[in-house]
Amino acid sequence: MLQDTYGRTFSYLRLSITDVCNFSCNYCLPDGYQRCHKEKFLTLEEIKCVANSFAQMGVEKIRITGGEPSLRKDLPEIIAAMKATPGIKKVALTTNGYKLTEQLPVWIEKGLDNLNVSIDSFEPSSFKLITGHDKLQEVLDGIEQALASGFNNIKINTVLMKEHSASQLQQYFDYIKERPVSLRFIELMQTGDNEEFYSAQHVSGQHIKNQLFAQGWTQVIQDKSAGPAQVFSHPDYQGTIGLIMPYSKDFCSTCNRLRVSSLGKLHLCLFSEQGLSLKEYLAQDDVEGLKDFVTQKLSDKHATHYLTEGFSGATKHLSMLGG
């Protein structure tokens, strides 16, 4: 089992397969995707090597992220390869939902266990303003199709912003009243490219937490492979509410995840400095060498992300690592 010097164990890998995104979300890529490197993204064989290596080190869950992972034509093969890796118990995917109605059945067939869909507003006009696309209904239709087929392992990710989601909370509560969906409110995080936007739009999730307790919601105990959300349930709601509050006290104390970028770099933290290249091990399918390297470098992982001090490391925008 992977363990750092603070006693934290890591059973969860977030694996980016591309940093390309077809949305231009105002908090991430307001000017759209602009490639700033000439490096090639991980191949399917390199991805298999990553999965196999981390599984042998105790990782049980892999989340496939982007950019937007559905832009890779071999995404079904990637899902199948992750599912076939000995030791991997859960394969998850985070998507903007752009191709959900078209591709989700194939993803499920290949072994997808969990799906996260980003919806930052349930107001069509706000959704278009945030993402640059008038696609809200198509994304929602994809979720409805998934639920109708019996696929219930769905989370909706919503970045809290003063101008949008923070003032539209009732719509979110109404949505999960009759749907077994987990809704995750994520505090807006400061990155290298969004300082001004962050200052204008950031809102703490604490006021939502206070509201939940006041309305009879109770906190749910998460399993060891879960992400960083505090999850709440209510007997009158089929769905649940999750809060991801990276600026809260002791947020990093339960960290259980590492990240590998689409360029084959290990990131010990979303807000660390430049990633550590795994390419030489991947090129040779050197599982043992990669395991030794990761184990050695894990001792450099810090106790915290230092976001509260305004430090965002080398993360210019969240599309680089998929959050």
C-alpha positions in Angstrom: 0.0 0.0 0.0 1.2 3.5 -0.9 1.7 5.6 2.2 3.3 9.0 2.7 5.3 10.4 5.7 2.0 11.7 7.2 0.4 8.2 7.4 -2.0 8.8 4.6 -2.6 5.8 2.3 -3.4 6.1 -1.4 -6.0 3.8 -3.0 -7.3 6.2 -5.6 -5.7 7.4 -8.9 -7.0 10.2 -11.1 -5.7 9.5 -14.6 -6.0 12.2 -17.2 -6.0 11.0 -20.8 -6.1 14.4 -22.5 -6.0 18.0 -21.6 -8.1 19.0 -24.6 -11.6 20.2 -23.8 -14.4 21.3 -26.1 -16.1 23.5 -23.5 -14.8 27.0 -22.6 -15.9 27.2 -19.0 -15.4 30.7 -17.6 -13.6 29.4 -14.5 -11.2 27.1 -16.4 -10.8 27.8 -20.1 -12.5 31.2 -20.8 -10.7 31.6 -24.1 -11.2 27.9 -25.1 -8.5 25.2 -25.2 -5.2 26.4 -26.5 -2.5 23.7 -26.7 0.7 25.0 -25.0 2.9 21.9 -25.5 4.0 19.5 -28.3 4.1 16.4 -26.2 2.0 13.3 -27.1 -0.7 12.1 -24.8 -0.4 8.7 -23.1 -1.0 5.8 -25.5 -3.3 2.9 -24.6 -0.3 0.7 -23.8 1.2 3.4 -21.5 -2.1 3.8 -19.8 -2.2 0.0 -19.2 1.3 0.2 -17.6 0.2 3.1 -15.3 -2.9 1.1 -14.2 -1.0 -2.1 -13.6 1.8 -0.4 -11.7 -0.5 1.6 -9.4 -2.8 -1.4 -8.9 0.2 -3.4 -7.6 0.8 -0.6 -5.1 -2.6 -0.9 -3.6 -4.7 1.5 -5.8 -8.2 0.1 -6.1 -10.0 2.9 -7.9 -9.1 4.8 -11.1 -11.0 7.8 -12.3 -10.5 8.7 -16.0 -10.4 12.5 -16.5 -9.4 15.1 -19.0 -9.7 17.8 -20.3 -12.7 16.0 -21.7 -11.9 12.3 -21.9 -14.7 11.5 -24.4 -12.8 13.4 -27.1 -10.4 10.4 -27.2 -11.8 7.9 -29.7 -10.2 5.0 -27.8 -12.0 5.9 -24.5 -14.0 2.6 -24.6 -10.8 0.6 -24.9 -9.3 2.6 -22.1 -12.2 1.8 -19.8 -12.1 -1.9 -20.7 -8.3 -2.0 -20.0 -8.8 -0.3 -16.6 -11.6 -2.7 -15.7 -9.4 -5.7 -16.7 -6.5 -4.7 -14.5 -6.1 -7.0 -11.6 -6.7 -5.2 -8.3 -8.8 -2.4 -9.8 -12.3 -2.6 -8.2 -13.8 0.6 -9.6 -13.5 2.5 -12.9 -14.9 6.0 -12.9 -15.2 8.7 -15.5 -15.6 12.5 -15.2 -17.1 14.2 -18.3 -18.9 17.4 -19.3 -21.6 15.2 -20.7 -21.3 16.4 -24.3 -21.4 12.9 -25.7 -23.4 11.2 -23.0 -26.5 10.2 -25.0 -24.3 8.8 -27.7 -21.6 7.0 -25.9 -22.7 6.1 -22.3 -24.1 2.7 -23.3 -20.7 1.7 -24.7 -18.9 2.9 -21.7 -21.1 0.9 -19.4 -20.7 -2.2 -21.6 -16.9 -1.8 -21.3 -17.1 -1.8 -17.5 -17.7 1.7 -16.3 -18.7 1.7 -12.6 -19.2 5.3 -11.8 -19.9 8.5 -13.7 -19.4 12.1 -12.8 -21.1 14.8 -15.0 -20.2 18.5 -14.7 -23.3 20.7 -14.6 -22.6 24.2 -13.2 -26.1 25.5 -13.7 -29.6 24.1 -14.3 -30.5 27.4 -16.0 -30.0 27.0 -19.8 -28.9 30.6 -20.2 -26.4 30.4 -17.3 -25.1 27.0 -18.5 -24.4 28.5 -22.0 -22.8 31.5 -20.4 -20.5 29.4 -18.3 -19.6 26.7 -20.8 -20.0 28.4 -24.2 -22.4 25.7 -25.3 -26.2 25.5 -25.4 -26.2 21.8 -24.4 -27.8 21.6 -21.0 -30.8 19.7 -22.1 -28.7 17.1 -24.0 -26.6 16.5 -20.9 -29.7 16.1 -18.7 -31.2 13.8 -21.3 -28.1 11.6 -21.0 -28.5 11.3 -17.3 -32.1 10.5 -17.6 -31.3 7.7 -20.1 -28.7 6.3 -17.7 -31.1 6.3 -14.8 -33.8 4.7 -17.0 -31.4 1.9 -17.9 -30.7 1.2 -14.2 -27.3 2.8 -14.1 -27.5 4.8 -10.8 -23.9 5.4 -9.9 -24.0 9.0 -11.1 -22.7 12.2 -9.5 -23.2 15.7 -10.7 -20.3 18.1 -10.1 -21.2 21.8 -9.7 -18.6 24.5 -9.1 -20.0 27.0 -6.7 -20.0 30.6 -8.1 -21.8 33.6 -6.6 -23.3 34.6 -9.9 -24.7 31.2 -10.8 -25.0 28.0 -8.8 -24.8 29.7 -5.4 -28.0 31.6 -6.2 -29.8 28.7 -7.8 -29.6 26.1 -4.9 -33.3 25.3 -4.9 -33.2 24.0 -8.5 -30.5 21.5 -7.4 -32.4 20.4 -4.4 -35.6 19.9 -6.5 -33.6 17.8 -9.0 -32.4 15.2 -6.5 -35.7 15.0 -4.7 -36.9 12.2 -7.0 -33.6 11.0 -8.5 -30.9 8.8 -6.9 -28.1 11.1 -8.0 -25.3 12.5 -5.8 -24.9 16.2 -6.3 -21.5 17.6 -5.5 -21.0 21.3 -4.8 -17.3 22.2 -5.3 -15.8 25.4 -4.0 -14.2 27.4 -6.8 -10.4 27.0 -6.5 -7.8 29.6 -7.4 -5.4 28.6 -10.3 -2.7 30.4 -12.1 -5.0 31.8 -14.7 -8.2 32.7 -12.8 -7.1 34.9 -9.9 -9.5 37.8 -10.7 -12.4 35.5 -11.5 -11.8 33.6 -8.3 -11.9 36.8 -6.2 -15.2 37.8 -7.7 -16.9 34.4 -7.7 -15.6 32.3 -4.8 -18.1 31.4 -2.2 -17.6 29.0 0.8 -19.6 25.7 1.0 -20.0 26.2 4.7 -23.2 28.1 4.4 -24.7 25.2 2.4 -23.5 22.8 5.1 -25.2 24.9 7.7 -28.4 25.0 5.6 -28.3 21.2 5.3 -28.1 20.6 9.0 -30.9 23.1 9.6 -33.1 21.2 7.2 -32.6 17.8 8.7 -29.8 16.4 6.5 -27.3 14.1 8.2 -23.7 13.3 7.2 -22.9 10.0 5.7 -19.7 8.0 6.5 -17.7 7.4 3.2 -15.7 4.3 2.3 -11.9 4.5 2.0 -11.9 4.8 -1.8 -14.3 7.8 -1.9 -13.2 11.3 -2.9 -12.9 14.3 -0.7 -16.6 15.2 -0.5 -18.5 15.5 2.8 -21.8 13.7 1.9 -25.3 14.3 3.4 -28.6 12.4 3.1 -32.2 13.2 3.9 -35.1 10.7 4.2 -37.3 12.8 1.9 -34.7 12.8 -0.9 -33.6 10.0 -3.2 -30.4 11.8 -4.0 -27.6 13.0 -1.7 -25.6 16.3 -1.4 -21.8 16.4 -1.3 -19.6 19.3 -0.4 -16.0 19.6 -1.5 -14.4 22.5 0.4 -10.7 22.6 -0.2 -10.3 25.8 1.9 -11.7 24.1 5.0 -9.6 23.1 8.0 -7.8 19.8 7.7 -9.1 19.2 4.1 -5.8 17.5 3.1 -5.6 15.2 6.2 -7.7 12.5 4.5 -6.2 12.8 1.1 -6.2 9.3 -0.6 -5.5 10.1 -4.2 -2.6 10.7 -6.6 -2.7 12.0 -10.1 -1.1 11.1 -13.4 -1.4 13.7 -16.2 -2.1 13.0 -19.9 1.6 13.7 -20.6 2.7 10.9 -18.2 3.6 13.0 -15.2 3.0 12.1 -11.6 1.4 14.9 -9.6 1.5 14.4 -5.8 -1.1 17.1 -5.5 -3.5 19.0 -7.8 -1.6 22.2 -6.8 2.0 20.9 -6.7 4.8 22.1 -8.8 5.6 20.7 -12.3 4.8 16.9 -12.5 7.4 14.2 -12.2 7.9 12.4 -15.5 7.1 8.6 -15.7 7.8 8.5 -19.4 11.1 6.5 -19.3 9.3 3.7 -17.3 6.3 3.8 -19.5 8.3 3.6 -22.7 9.9 0.3 -21.5 6.7 -1.0 -19.8 8.9 -1.0 -16.6 6.4 -1.7 -13.9 8.9 -2.3 -11.2 10.9 0.8 -12.0 7.8 2.9 -12.0 6.7 1.5 -8.7 10.1 2.2 -7.1 10.0 5.8 -8.5 6.5 6.6 -7.2 7.2 5.0 -3.8 10.4 7.1 -3.5 8.8 10.4 -4.6 5.8 10.0 -2.3 8.0 11.0 0.6 8.0 14.5 -1.0 4.3 14.9 -0.7 3.4 17.9 1.5 0.9 17.9 4.4 -1.3 20.5 2.6 -2.0 22.1 -0.7 -1.3 25.7 0.6 -4.3 27.1 -1.2 -5.2 29.2 1.8 -1.9 31.0 1.3 -2.8 31.7 -2.3 -0.4 29.1 -3.7 -1.6 27.2 -6.8 1.6 25.7 -7.9 2.0 24.9 -11.6 -1.8 24.4 -12.2 -2.7 27.2 -14.6 -6.2 25.7 -15.2 -8.1 22.7 -14.1 -8.2 21.2 -17.6 -4.5 20.3 -17.1 -5.3 17.5 -14.6 -9.1 17.2 -14.6 -9.5 18.6 -11.1 
